[in-house]
């Protein structure tokens, strides 16, 4: 009886150990905008079982903008975030995180959007006009400045109106308080479908730029390096899947993007190729991105060591 009892206890303990070893690691992943296609690899990775294959359960947590997601990272309320490039500036100011992969290069998902009334027919028509952006230090603000500079007008070639949320931007455009806005191309397509607006141009030609990045909290990097490696491996496996499975990708992203099929098709074709395949940081693009923070006042000066802001240690080899 004693031998049998010991054997039973040993077997139970062994089975419990196996169960623990095989339990999936839980990762809290934050995004600044849950409906944006650029953050949809999280939904595709979950829906296609790719994170599960890497021994992970990924919880997607959506916050109202970059400021909120920065607060969540500082409070250790998330392990990983997939968000805009501005968090690099927050890391330079002391946010307890590090950039661990580039998710999205050129800002092809951003557009200058105009009304459908023909008042602005080409980029040159915007000289001296007012472009609505979300805030002085936002990506939308920088893109408006970059547009004016690329047109040869200088920073004073257009006026920027700081109108708040994208909802406020659209309202300002439709009531003619601004002549154009900078916003997601998905929004431009939806306005076009309603006959209210249209994309004038996108920013896909801005090749030396980093738009979206994957960040990890310092505690997660220290305590769970293997889980972080598996998360990034699963992310890039998901990107590869998305680039070869259009119909399935659109099906898995529709519940979050809520885009009509024809617009979902356009967004897939425009944005999917811009998802990076490897996540590595290009020095020229990183410098240009950091320089943009000076132009909009997010930073007063560049950090002495840009390489301290990121690591490529956890990327797939």
Backbone torsions as a table, in degrees:
resi	resn	phi	psi	omega
1	UNK	NA	-41.5	-178.7
2	UNK	-65.7	-40.3	178.6
3	UNK	-63.3	-45.2	179.3
4	UNK	-62.2	-38.8	-180.0
5	UNK	-66.0	-44.7	178.4
6	UNK	-61.1	-41.2	179.7
7	UNK	-63.8	-41.6	179.3
8	UNK	-63.2	-43.8	179.6
9	UNK	-64.9	-40.1	178.3
10	UNK	-62.8	-45.3	-179.9
11	UNK	-62.3	-43.6	179.4
12	UNK	-62.2	-42.5	179.5
13	UNK	-66.5	-38.7	179.1
14	UNK	-64.3	-44.1	178.5
15	UNK	-64.7	-37.6	178.2
16	UNK	-64.5	-39.9	179.5
17	UNK	-64.9	-40.4	177.6
18	UNK	-61.4	-44.6	-179.5
19	UNK	-61.0	-41.0	179.4
20	UNK	-66.0	-41.8	-178.2
21	UNK	-63.7	-32.9	-175.7
22	UNK	-92.0	-4.0	-179.7
23	UNK	-64.3	135.4	-178.5
24	UNK	-71.6	141.8	174.7
25	UNK	-75.9	134.3	-178.9
26	UNK	-95.3	127.1	-179.9
27	UNK	-124.0	129.3	176.4
28	UNK	-92.5	115.6	-176.7
29	UNK	-114.8	120.9	-178.9
30	UNK	-97.6	147.7	172.3
31	UNK	-133.0	154.2	178.2
32	UNK	-83.0	-11.5	-176.9
33	UNK	-157.4	103.4	-171.2
34	UNK	-67.7	-21.3	-176.3
35	UNK	-92.1	-6.4	-175.9
36	UNK	-74.1	136.4	-178.6
37	UNK	-62.8	-32.9	-175.8
38	UNK	-60.9	-24.7	178.8
39	UNK	-98.2	4.8	-175.2
40	UNK	-70.2	-16.6	174.7
41	UNK	-54.4	-26.3	176.2
42	UNK	-63.4	-45.3	-179.1
43	UNK	-69.0	-39.2	179.3
44	UNK	-68.3	-43.1	179.4
45	UNK	-60.7	-38.1	176.0
46	UNK	-71.3	-47.4	-175.6
47	UNK	-66.0	-34.0	-179.0
48	UNK	-90.0	0.5	178.0
49	UNK	75.3	17.3	-175.5
50	UNK	-75.0	-42.2	176.6
51	UNK	-63.2	-38.0	179.5
52	UNK	-61.9	-39.5	179.3
53	UNK	-63.4	-25.4	178.7
54	UNK	-94.0	13.5	176.2
55	UNK	73.2	34.2	-176.3
56	UNK	-128.6	147.3	162.2
57	UNK	-115.5	124.0	-174.8
58	UNK	-110.3	121.7	177.5
59	UNK	-101.1	118.9	-179.8
60	UNK	-89.7	121.8	179.9
61	UNK	-115.7	121.5	-175.6
62	UNK	-104.0	131.7	-178.8
63	UNK	-117.2	161.5	-176.9
64	UNK	-89.1	75.2	174.8
65	UNK	99.6	168.4	-176.4
66	UNK	-64.0	-34.8	-179.9
67	UNK	-62.0	-43.5	-179.7
68	UNK	-66.9	-37.9	-179.0
69	UNK	-71.3	-31.1	174.7
70	UNK	-65.3	-39.3	176.6
71	UNK	-63.4	-40.5	179.5
72	UNK	-64.4	-40.0	178.6
73	UNK	-65.7	-44.2	-180.0
74	UNK	-62.4	-33.1	-179.5
75	UNK	-86.2	3.3	-178.2
76	UNK	59.9	33.1	178.8
77	UNK	-88.6	-7.2	175.2
78	UNK	-135.6	156.1	177.3
79	UNK	-95.5	-39.5	-176.6
80	UNK	-137.5	148.3	171.1
81	UNK	-130.4	149.9	169.2
82	UNK	-119.3	107.6	-171.6
83	UNK	-152.9	-171.3	-174.3
84	UNK	-71.0	169.0	-176.1
85	UNK	-68.5	-18.0	-175.2
86	UNK	-60.4	-24.4	179.2
87	UNK	-62.4	-21.9	173.5
88	UNK	-59.2	-40.8	178.5
89	UNK	-66.3	-38.4	179.0
90	UNK	-65.7	-36.6	177.0
91	UNK	-64.6	-40.7	177.6
92	UNK	-61.2	-27.0	-179.9
93	UNK	-92.2	0.2	174.6
94	UNK	117.7	3.7	176.5
95	UNK	-59.0	135.7	-173.9
96	UNK	-79.2	64.6	-176.1
97	UNK	-152.3	172.1	176.1
98	UNK	-143.2	144.2	172.8
99	UNK	-72.7	133.1	-175.5
100	UNK	-120.5	-10.2	178.1
101	UNK	-168.3	147.1	170.2
102	UNK	-84.6	128.0	179.8
103	UNK	-98.1	-32.8	-170.1
104	UNK	-151.4	126.6	-177.8
105	UNK	-84.8	-107.2	-178.6
106	UNK	-58.9	143.0	-177.0
107	UNK	-78.4	60.3	-178.2
108	UNK	-66.3	-20.1	-177.4
109	UNK	-82.5	-3.1	179.5
110	UNK	-105.4	143.7	-175.2
111	UNK	-140.1	156.6	163.1
112	UNK	-89.2	124.0	-174.1
113	UNK	-113.3	133.3	-179.6
114	UNK	-125.8	167.2	177.1
115	UNK	-71.5	161.1	180.0
116	UNK	-88.4	12.1	-176.7
117	UNK	-86.1	1.1	177.4
118	UNK	82.9	3.6	-178.6
119	UNK	-66.9	-30.7	175.0
120	UNK	-123.6	108.6	-175.4
121	UNK	-102.0	-23.7	-177.9
122	UNK	-148.7	160.3	-176.9
123	UNK	-53.1	-37.9	-178.1
124	UNK	-61.0	-24.3	-179.7
125	UNK	-68.3	-12.6	-177.7
126	UNK	-89.0	-1.3	179.6
127	UNK	-59.6	125.2	-179.6
128	UNK	78.8	-0.8	-177.1
129	UNK	-89.0	175.8	-178.0
130	UNK	-105.9	127.3	178.7
131	UNK	-112.8	126.7	178.5
132	UNK	-79.8	132.1	176.0
133	UNK	-132.9	166.7	-173.8
134	UNK	-73.9	-46.6	-178.0
135	UNK	-155.7	165.2	-177.8
136	UNK	-60.3	-33.7	-174.1
137	UNK	-101.6	13.2	-174.5
138	UNK	-85.3	165.8	172.8
139	UNK	-60.2	-39.7	179.7
140	UNK	-60.4	-37.7	178.5
141	UNK	-65.1	-45.4	179.5
142	UNK	-63.5	-40.9	-178.8
143	UNK	-64.4	-35.7	175.8
144	UNK	-63.6	-42.2	177.3
145	UNK	-63.8	-44.8	-179.6
146	UNK	-61.8	-38.6	177.5
147	UNK	-60.2	-48.4	-179.4
148	UNK	-62.3	-41.0	179.3
149	UNK	-64.7	-44.0	-179.3
150	UNK	-65.7	-25.9	177.1
151	UNK	-79.3	-7.0	-179.7
152	UNK	85.4	15.5	-176.2
153	UNK	-95.0	-18.2	-173.4
154	UNK	80.3	174.9	-176.1
155	UNK	-61.9	-25.4	-179.1
156	UNK	-89.8	5.5	-177.1
157	UNK	-71.9	-20.2	174.5
158	UNK	-135.5	163.5	174.1
159	UNK	-106.5	139.9	177.1
160	UNK	-105.1	131.7	175.7
161	UNK	-110.4	124.0	-177.1
162	UNK	-92.2	103.3	-168.5
163	UNK	-112.7	0.3	176.7
164	UNK	94.4	-133.5	-173.4
165	UNK	-68.1	168.2	176.8
166	UNK	-62.9	-33.4	176.6
167	UNK	-60.1	-42.3	178.4
168	UNK	-68.2	-36.6	177.0
169	UNK	-59.5	-49.0	-178.4
170	UNK	-62.9	-41.6	178.5
171	UNK	-60.9	-42.9	178.6
172	UNK	-63.3	-36.9	178.4
173	UNK	-67.0	-47.2	-175.2
174	UNK	-71.2	-27.5	177.0
175	UNK	-90.8	4.1	176.3
176	UNK	66.9	25.3	172.8
177	UNK	-77.5	-22.6	173.1
178	UNK	-131.5	159.2	-177.9
179	UNK	-89.9	-22.3	179.9
180	UNK	-161.1	166.2	175.1
181	UNK	-136.1	159.7	171.2
182	UNK	-106.3	123.7	-177.5
183	UNK	-162.9	179.1	-179.0
184	UNK	-63.1	142.4	-178.5
185	UNK	-65.5	-27.1	176.2
186	UNK	-57.8	-42.6	178.9
187	UNK	-63.8	-37.1	178.4
188	UNK	-63.7	-42.4	179.7
189	UNK	-65.0	-38.5	179.2
190	UNK	-66.2	-40.4	176.5
191	UNK	-65.1	-37.5	179.3
192	UNK	-64.6	-38.9	179.0
193	UNK	-63.0	-30.6	179.1
194	UNK	-88.4	-3.9	-178.7
195	UNK	75.3	21.0	-176.3
196	UNK	-104.6	-28.6	-177.4
197	UNK	-157.9	-179.7	-179.1
198	UNK	-163.9	154.9	176.5
199	UNK	-75.1	128.7	175.0
200	UNK	-84.1	-39.3	179.0
201	UNK	-166.4	158.4	172.0
202	UNK	-112.0	176.2	-175.6
203	UNK	-107.9	30.3	-177.9
204	UNK	-66.4	-19.1	-179.4
205	UNK	-79.2	-7.5	-179.8
206	UNK	-80.3	72.4	-170.3
207	UNK	-69.0	-41.8	-178.0
208	UNK	-86.0	73.2	-177.0
209	UNK	-161.1	149.4	175.8
210	UNK	-118.5	119.5	-175.6
211	UNK	-93.9	-46.3	-176.8
212	UNK	-131.6	144.5	-171.7
213	UNK	-137.0	151.5	171.5
214	UNK	-97.8	128.2	-179.2
215	UNK	-119.0	154.0	175.3
216	UNK	-131.2	140.5	176.4
217	UNK	-65.1	143.8	-178.7
218	UNK	-57.4	-37.3	179.2
219	UNK	-65.3	-38.9	179.5
220	UNK	-67.5	-40.3	177.3
221	UNK	-60.3	-43.9	-176.7
222	UNK	-72.2	-42.6	-171.4
223	UNK	-91.8	-24.6	-174.7
224	UNK	-135.6	54.4	-177.5
225	UNK	-61.7	-36.0	-179.2
226	UNK	-68.6	-39.7	178.0
227	UNK	-64.0	-38.1	177.8
228	UNK	-64.8	-42.4	177.7
229	UNK	-60.2	-42.8	-179.1
230	UNK	-69.3	-34.7	177.2
231	UNK	-63.1	-46.4	-179.2
232	UNK	-67.3	-37.7	176.3
233	UNK	-62.1	-42.4	179.1
234	UNK	-67.2	-38.0	178.5
235	UNK	-58.7	-49.1	-176.9
236	UNK	-74.6	-26.5	169.4
237	UNK	-64.5	-37.7	178.8
238	UNK	-66.7	-42.4	177.9
239	UNK	-59.4	-44.2	178.0
240	UNK	-61.6	-40.4	177.9
241	UNK	-62.8	-45.3	-178.9
242	UNK	-60.7	-37.2	-176.8
243	UNK	-74.4	-12.8	-179.3
244	UNK	-119.9	0.9	-178.1
245	UNK	-135.3	71.5	-174.7
246	UNK	-61.3	-53.2	-175.1
247	UNK	-60.4	-43.6	-179.5
248	UNK	-68.1	-37.3	177.9
249	UNK	-62.9	-45.4	178.9
250	UNK	-63.3	-39.5	179.5
251	UNK	-63.8	-40.8	-176.9
252	UNK	-77.0	-24.6	-179.4
253	UNK	-92.5	-18.8	-176.7
254	UNK	-56.8	-40.2	-179.6
255	UNK	-60.8	-26.0	-180.0
256	UNK	-98.3	-39.9	-179.2
257	UNK	-78.1	-29.7	-179.2
258	UNK	55.2	34.6	179.3
259	UNK	-88.6	141.7	172.9
260	UNK	-59.3	152.5	-174.5
261	UNK	-53.6	-41.5	-177.7
262	UNK	-67.4	-37.0	179.0
263	UNK	-74.8	-39.0	176.5
264	UNK	-58.1	-37.7	178.2
265	UNK	-63.5	-45.2	179.0
266	UNK	-64.1	-44.5	-178.6
267	UNK	-63.5	-41.9	177.1
268	UNK	-57.4	-49.5	-176.5
269	UNK	-64.5	-33.0	-177.9
270	UNK	-80.8	-44.8	-168.1
271	UNK	-95.2	-30.9	-176.1
272	UNK	-59.9	-42.2	179.1
273	UNK	-62.5	-21.8	-178.0
274	UNK	-82.8	-10.8	173.5
275	UNK	-67.8	125.2	-174.9
276	UNK	-73.1	147.8	-177.0
277	UNK	-89.4	-16.2	-170.2
278	UNK	-129.8	-24.9	176.0
279	UNK	81.6	3.3	-175.2
280	UNK	-79.2	151.6	-175.1
281	UNK	-91.6	122.8	175.2
282	UNK	-88.2	126.4	-174.0
283	UNK	-61.7	-41.0	179.8
284	UNK	-64.6	-43.8	179.5
285	UNK	-66.6	-39.0	178.9
286	UNK	-63.7	-43.2	179.4
287	UNK	-63.2	-43.7	178.9
288	UNK	-63.1	-38.6	179.2
289	UNK	-65.8	-45.4	178.6
290	UNK	-64.8	-35.8	177.9
291	UNK	-62.4	-33.0	179.5
292	UNK	-63.5	-29.6	179.5
293	UNK	-68.8	-31.0	175.4
294	UNK	-68.4	-39.7	-176.0
295	UNK	-66.0	-33.3	-178.9
296	UNK	-102.4	3.3	174.0
297	UNK	84.5	14.9	175.8
298	UNK	-70.4	-36.3	176.6
299	UNK	-124.3	149.7	175.1
300	UNK	-87.7	-28.4	178.8
301	UNK	-154.1	160.5	178.8
302	UNK	-76.7	145.6	174.9
303	UNK	-60.8	151.2	-179.8
304	UNK	-65.2	-33.2	-176.6
305	UNK	-129.7	98.4	-179.2
306	UNK	-64.7	-29.1	-177.4
307	UNK	-68.6	-15.1	177.7
308	UNK	-75.5	-12.0	-177.9
309	UNK	-84.1	-17.5	-173.1
310	UNK	-143.7	165.7	174.1
311	UNK	-142.8	145.5	174.2
312	UNK	-108.7	12.2	-174.9
313	UNK	-61.3	-30.4	-171.4
314	UNK	-100.4	1.8	179.9
315	UNK	-73.6	151.5	174.7
316	UNK	-57.8	138.9	-178.3
317	UNK	-74.3	NA	NA
